[in-house]
Amino acid sequence: MVLLPGRGESAEIFENLAFRLALDGYQVTFLDHGQDTVLALGEAREPDLPFVLLGSDSGALRALVGAASPAVRPDALILVDLPLLHRPVAGEHPGEPIPRSLPDLPILLLHGEDDPVTPFPLVRMATRTARRARLAALPGGRGVLSGSGRRAAGAHILLFLEGLRTPRLASAARSA
């Protein structure tokens, strides 16, 4: 799994989640801002293991751009605090055009019920055409990985990853 931070986020926000994932045997890489996303993502892939991008805030947009790249081809995405897809995000440009819709991959979206930046109903609308996307509403607003819903966020992520490990779901993710 590769963790992609968003605006103003640092490795500390992901620390508890990364530790929890490592305890369950997942290999976690943190890809900071300013690194060449496509190149670094290609190097982070491990043969015969599900390759998952987890992006938070504008990092979720970076994950979408990576998913659209033929050089990256993730098996699944986890999008946390996804900003609106049709607006610029605080002047931060991901470097490539942002896809207008979610890709046909297993996707877990984690979003705060009271998010003031991207209201929950708008994120729900973005998932309507993505048949393999699951949306989980978490308590609070923006910053679900560090807010009151952080433990629930971790539980959702682990359940999603375990689902990718089952042979039926993993083969479906690879053939997509």
N, C-alpha and C positions, 0 to 999 in steps of 0.2 A: 504494500500500500504506500502511496505517495501522498503526503499531506501538503496542501497548497494554501498558504495563509492569505488572508484578505487585507483590506485597508487597515493599517495600524495594528495588525496582529503580529505577534512574535511567537517563537517556539514555546514560550511559557504557557500560552493558552492551550496548546496541544499536548502539554507534558503528561497530564493525568491520563488522557485518552491513549497516547502512545505507550505509556507504561502498562496500562490495562491490556492493550492489544498484544504487546510483547509477552506478557504473562501467558497469553493464550496461544503463543507460538507464531504470531504474525510478524513479518519483517516490515518495519516502518522506516520510511525515508522522509525527511523534512526538506522541502524545496522552497527556499526563501525567495523573496522578491528579487528581481533583477537577474536571476539565472535564466539561461536559455531553456525555456520549459520543454520544448520538443526534444532537444538533445539530452537533457538530464532525465527526462521520462523514459526515453529509449534505453538509457544505461541502467535504469532502476528495475527494468523488467527481469524477472527470474523465470527460466524455462519451466514449463509444466505446473506453474502456480497461477491462480487467478491474479490478474493485474488490475488493481483498483486505484482510482484517483479519488481523493477526498479533498474537496475545496470548500473553503468557508468565505462567504461574502464575495469580494471580487476574485478570490481564489476559486470559487465555484465557477466563475466565468472562465478562468484560466483552464479549469478542468474540462469545460465544454469545448473550448478551442482545441485542447489536446485530444479530446475524443473525436473531433472532426478531422484530425491529421492522420493520414495513412501511415505515417511513421510511428505513431504512438499506439493506436488500436487497443484501448483498455477493454477489459472484460466487463467492467461495471463502474458506475460512478456513485459517489456519495456527495450530495450537494447540500451544504449547510448555509442557512441564512442567504439563500439565493436572491440577488438583486433582480430587479425587473430586466428582462432581456432586451427591451426595445429602447432603453434610455442609457446615456453615458453614466458611468459610476464614479462620481466625485472626481472627474477629470482623469481617472486611471483608465488607460487603454490597454487591453490585454495583448496587444501586438498583432493580433489577427482579427478578422471579422468574427463577431460572436454569432453562432448559429441562431436562427430565428425560432427554432423549436428544439425540444429535447431529442437526443438520438435514440434509436431503437436498441437499447441496452438495458440490462437490469440497473435500475436507478433507485436509490433511497434519497428522499429529500427530507431534511429535518428543518423545521421552521417554527419560530415562536408564534404563539397564538396572537400576541399583541405587538407584533413587529411594526414599528412606525415607518420604516423605510420601504418595505414591501409588504403591504397588508396580506394576511394569510389567504383570503379569497382569491387574490390575483395569482398567488403561487399555485393554488388548487386549479385554477383555470389553465395554467401552463402545463399541467400534467394530463389534461383531458385527452390529448392525442398521443400520449406516450403510454402504450399499453403495458409496458413492463416497469413503469414507475410506481413507487409506493411513497406516499406522503404521510409523515408523522407530525402531528401538532404537539409542540412542547410548551410547557408553561413559560410565561414571560415574553420578552420582546426579542430584540437583537442580541446576538452573542450567546446562543444556546449551548455552546461548548464550555462556557465559563459561568453561565448563569444558574438559576435554580433548577433547570432541567438537565444539567450536565450528566448526572448519573443515568437518567432515562435515555439521553442521547447515546451514551456509551453502550447501554443495553440494546438499543435499536441497531446500532452499528454492528455489534457482535452477532446478533441474530441474523442480520443481513449477510454478513461475511460467512457465517456457518452455512447458510442456505446456498451460497456459491460453491462451497466445498462438496456438497452432495453431488454424486456423479451425474444425476439427471440435470440439475440446474447448471453445473459447471460446463457440461457439454453443450447445453443450449446457449450459454454465454459465449463460448468459443466459436460456435457456428454462426453467430449473428454478425 
